[in-house]
């Protein structure tokens, strides 16, 4: 699926997907009806209607196969963002164990981390161009700052250890969301889905070649199902792209003021 389609609002995406699907079905229908003449009519009528059921089942399985992937990716992306937000929130709370300048520095660095994630990383993830080559600088600074602190009580020792653990969680969660931002249904799955849909539409047209009205209705019904399936997959194809995507709302909620 092209970049421009994923960035369309859902209603525009719906219009484009349905228009292309109906156009393709119309071309197939017109071609079959034009060919259904003379000797070809008997050849078309020899095609059994029982062929439609397994072809429709195969198409349904391909749709399920693709939907399971995209919904799984979105669920994992949400879990990663929530885990990162939880880690940031826990660090903010634990920073209170080091009152004064250390706490202020930690809060400022975490605020910067959230701002960089929302303003810089989210747009690149939407374009599937975010990279893991650059480590999160603000989290690295927080780690260096925390490790440089000299705890003066048992509570600060525990807090220091827990902050380091939560920094590891935040870093790992960030890595997971960037990896998942590159996930999408590959071209082979799309090609197989479209090929099966096209073959099924052709089979429907051939089976109903002696009944134009019945053939048109049957192809319209199946084409609608194809368009709905493609729209469902395309709108959820990339976890961080499009109108239906994982947003940084939970990170903004834990952003230190």
Secondary structure, DSSP 4 states (H G I P E B T S, - for coil): --HHHHTS-HHHHHHHHHHHHHHHHHHHHHHHHHH-STHHHHHHHTS-TTHHHHHHHHHHHHHHHHHHHHHHHHHHHHHHHHHHHHHHHHHHHHHTTSTTHHHHHHHHHHHHHHHHIIIIIHHHHHTT---SSS--HHHHHHHHHHHH----SHHHHHHHHHHHHHHHHHHHHHHHHHHHHT----HHHHHHHHHHHHHHHHHHHHHTTT-HHHHHHHHHHHHHHHHHHHHHHHHHSSTTSSSSS--SHHHHHT---
